[in-house]
């Protein structure tokens, strides 16, 4: 009986340690692969996102909210809109590529059946945004109508959040660091409240 009691106590202690350790050492979201995130307009931390870390772009500490590398905001700079380049020393641009079906037709992705396939097909080829064609003999095709993404006037740093729309965003670092290109897809949207995005940094 004594052995059973000792074993039960040891097991409970082990479970407690595992639970505590899990709470303290949960892995950080990966910024290298695509991710799903919800931004809440009225939340002090989770209204913004850092593409560099995959974490919220703001941080609460000692009753103050700090910008913690935020690069995308929902609803605070422009009502119900996505705004990029919100950290000091950075600027940004964002282009709405339209609804998935329209994007599919415009770029010849007619063989794709699954509704989210145009998001998967969007990538980087020879340093520029491009779409991977289903036809192997065609290969990559340049993304159309994105000239404003590379303008230096930075006037297109925000765009309305629209359900089922695909976006390209560019973050320009003032310190000479390489520009950051990101694709985003709005998969859920509560107007004025929240937006859920699938996003991924574009890499060759």
HUPE-V983073 format. One record per residue. N is the residue number from 1. PSI is psi in whole degrees, -180 to 180 (999 if undefined). OMEGA is omega in whole degrees, -180 to 180 (NA if undefined). NEAR is the number of other ideal C-beta (glycine too) atoms within 8 Angstrom. Layout:
N/PSI/OMEGA/NEAR + N/PSI/OMEGA/NEAR
This chain:
1/-41/178/4 + 2/-42/179/5 + 3/-40/179/6 + 4/-40/179/7 + 5/-44/180/8 + 6/-45/-180/8 + 7/-40/179/8 + 8/-43/180/8 + 9/-43/180/8 + 10/-41/179/8 + 11/-42/179/8 + 12/-40/179/8 + 13/-40/179/8 + 14/-44/178/8 + 15/-39/178/8 + 16/-42/179/8 + 17/-42/-180/8 + 18/-42/-180/8 + 19/-43/180/8 + 20/-45/-179/8 + 21/-38/179/8 + 22/-37/-179/8 + 23/-33/-175/7 + 24/-25/-171/6 + 25/34/177/6 + 26/136/-177/6 + 27/143/178/4 + 28/146/176/7 + 29/141/-180/9 + 30/133/175/7 + 31/3/-178/10 + 32/-29/-179/4 + 33/172/-179/5 + 34/154/-174/6 + 35/158/178/11 + 36/129/-177/8 + 37/146/174/10 + 38/128/176/10 + 39/130/-179/16 + 40/119/-173/10 + 41/-40/-173/12 + 42/4/178/5 + 43/132/-176/7 + 44/-24/179/7 + 45/-42/-169/10 + 46/25/170/9 + 47/-7/-176/14 + 48/168/-176/17 + 49/143/170/13 + 50/119/177/14 + 51/-25/-177/13 + 52/-35/-176/8 + 53/-20/-174/9 + 54/8/-179/12 + 55/168/174/10 + 56/145/-176/11 + 57/-5/177/15 + 58/158/-175/13 + 59/133/175/8 + 60/130/178/9 + 61/127/179/5 + 62/47/175/3 + 63/17/179/3 + 64/142/176/6 + 65/125/-179/7 + 66/148/170/8 + 67/119/-177/10 + 68/55/179/10 + 69/22/-179/10 + 70/137/179/14 + 71/-11/178/17 + 72/133/179/14 + 73/149/173/14 + 74/117/166/15 + 75/-11/-175/12 + 76/-34/178/8 + 77/-37/179/8 + 78/129/-174/7 + 79/123/177/5 + 80/30/180/9 + 81/159/174/12 + 82/128/180/15 + 83/135/-178/15 + 84/162/179/15 + 85/48/-172/13 + 86/0/178/14 + 87/152/177/10 + 88/139/-180/4 + 89/1/179/6 + 90/158/170/12 + 91/171/-177/9 + 92/170/176/15 + 93/149/179/16 + 94/138/-179/16 + 95/129/174/13 + 96/114/-179/10 + 97/-1/175/11 + 98/-176/179/8 + 99/153/-177/9 + 100/-43/-179/14 + 101/-42/180/7 + 102/-41/178/8 + 103/-41/179/13 + 104/-47/-179/12 + 105/-42/-176/9 + 106/-28/-176/8 + 107/15/173/12 + 108/32/180/8 + 109/50/-171/14 + 110/-18/-177/6 + 111/-16/-179/5 + 112/133/179/10 + 113/-45/-178/4 + 114/132/-169/5 + 115/-30/-178/5 + 116/4/-175/9 + 117/-37/178/12 + 118/-33/176/14 + 119/-45/-179/11 + 120/-33/-176/6 + 121/-16/-176/12 + 122/126/-178/14 + 123/-158/-179/11 + 124/129/-180/10 + 125/123/-177/9 + 126/39/175/6 + 127/3/-177/5 + 128/149/177/8 + 129/135/-178/13 + 130/167/180/13 + 131/132/178/13 + 132/115/-178/8 + 133/152/176/12 + 134/-29/-178/5 + 135/117/-175/5 + 136/-29/-179/5 + 137/-18/179/4 + 138/-43/180/8 + 139/-128/-177/8 + 140/144/176/11 + 141/137/179/10 + 142/145/175/8 + 143/136/-176/13 + 144/155/170/6 + 145/47/178/6 + 146/21/-178/11 + 147/-36/-178/6 + 148/-19/179/8 + 149/-26/-175/12 + 150/12/173/8 + 151/150/-179/10 + 152/0/-179/4 + 153/-16/175/4 + 154/30/178/11 + 155/-23/-178/5 + 156/55/-178/11 + 157/9/178/11 + 158/154/-179/10 + 159/144/178/10 + 160/140/175/7 + 161/123/-178/12 + 162/130/-178/9 + 163/132/177/8 + 164/9/180/7 + 165/149/179/13 + 166/140/-177/15 + 167/154/168/14 + 168/135/179/16 + 169/147/178/15 + 170/130/176/14 + 171/125/-180/14 + 172/123/180/11 + 173/131/-179/11 + 174/-14/-176/7 + 175/10/178/5 + 176/-2/178/4 + 177/152/-178/4 + 178/140/178/4 + 179/153/179/7 + 180/126/177/11 + 181/133/-175/11 + 182/140/171/13 + 183/144/-178/14 + 184/145/177/12 + 185/124/178/13 + 186/113/-178/14 + 187/-14/175/9 + 188/146/-176/9 + 189/121/171/10 + 190/101/-173/7 + 191/128/179/5 + 192/-3/-176/7 + 193/-54/-174/7 + 194/162/175/11 + 195/137/177/12 + 196/127/-174/12 + 197/141/161/12 + 198/132/-176/12 + 199/157/179/13 + 200/138/173/9 + 201/136/180/10 + 202/128/178/10 + 203/150/177/4 + 204/999/NA/6
